């Protein structure tokens, strides 16, 4: 991911440095999951050629909340023997 400047220091939730950074964060209260928020600095896929590789990074940098609960299914992958 790009080395975007983030607020805070090495003990903050959105920590980022050359060799380490937070993998995710979420805020949710039991029974109120629909009001929860989720942040992921990278994407859902670790393959740099995937269109989902950087998904969520811009929201992480801006501090924009994304829903904690999943939305509707847009893609499926069937693994068959």
C-alpha positions as CSV (number, residue, x, y, z in Angstrom):
1,X,0.0,0.0,0.0
2,X,1.1,3.6,-0.5
3,X,2.9,5.2,2.4
4,X,0.1,7.7,3.2
5,X,0.6,10.0,6.2
6,X,-1.8,9.1,9.1
7,X,-2.5,10.9,12.4
8,X,-1.1,9.5,15.6
9,X,2.0,7.5,16.5
10,X,3.1,3.9,17.0
11,X,0.5,3.3,19.7
12,X,-2.5,4.6,17.7
13,X,-5.3,2.5,16.0
14,X,-4.3,3.5,12.5
15,X,-0.6,2.9,13.0
16,X,1.6,2.7,9.9
17,X,5.3,2.5,9.5
18,X,7.8,1.3,6.9
19,X,7.8,-2.3,8.1
20,X,4.5,-2.7,10.1
21,X,1.0,-1.4,10.4
22,X,-2.5,-2.3,11.7
23,X,-4.2,-5.1,9.9
24,X,-7.8,-4.0,10.7
25,X,-10.0,-2.4,13.3
26,X,-13.6,-2.5,14.2
27,X,-16.0,-1.0,16.7
28,X,-19.1,-2.9,17.5
29,X,-21.4,-3.4,20.5
30,X,-23.0,-6.8,21.0
31,X,-26.6,-6.7,19.9
32,X,-26.0,-3.6,17.8
33,X,-23.9,-5.1,15.0
34,X,-25.7,-3.1,12.3
35,X,-24.4,0.1,13.8
36,X,-20.8,-1.2,14.0
37,X,-18.0,0.0,11.7
38,X,-15.0,-1.8,10.2
39,X,-11.7,-0.6,8.7
40,X,-9.2,-2.6,6.7
41,X,-6.1,-0.7,5.5
42,X,-5.6,-3.2,2.6
43,X,-8.0,-5.3,0.7
44,X,-9.7,-8.6,1.1
45,X,-7.2,-10.2,-1.3
46,X,-3.4,-10.5,-0.9
47,X,-2.9,-10.9,-4.7
48,X,-1.6,-7.5,-6.1
49,X,-3.3,-8.4,-9.4
50,X,-6.7,-8.7,-7.8
51,X,-9.1,-5.8,-8.2
52,X,-9.8,-6.2,-4.4
53,X,-6.1,-5.9,-3.4
54,X,-6.4,-2.2,-2.4
55,X,-10.1,-2.3,-1.5
56,X,-10.8,-0.3,1.6
57,X,-7.4,1.5,1.6
58,X,-8.8,5.0,0.7
59,X,-11.5,4.7,3.4
60,X,-8.8,3.7,5.9
61,X,-6.6,6.8,5.0
62,X,-9.6,9.2,5.2
63,X,-11.0,7.5,8.4
64,X,-14.3,6.8,6.6
65,X,-16.4,4.1,8.4
66,X,-17.5,1.1,6.4
67,X,-20.3,-1.2,7.6
68,X,-19.3,-4.0,10.0
69,X,-21.9,-6.4,8.6
70,X,-21.6,-7.7,5.1
71,X,-23.7,-6.3,2.3
72,X,-25.3,-8.3,-0.5
73,X,-23.2,-10.9,-2.2
74,X,-21.7,-9.5,-5.4
75,X,-19.2,-12.3,-6.4
76,X,-19.0,-16.0,-5.6
77,X,-16.2,-18.5,-6.1
78,X,-17.1,-22.2,-6.4
79,X,-14.3,-24.6,-5.7
80,X,-15.0,-28.0,-7.2
81,X,-13.0,-31.2,-7.0
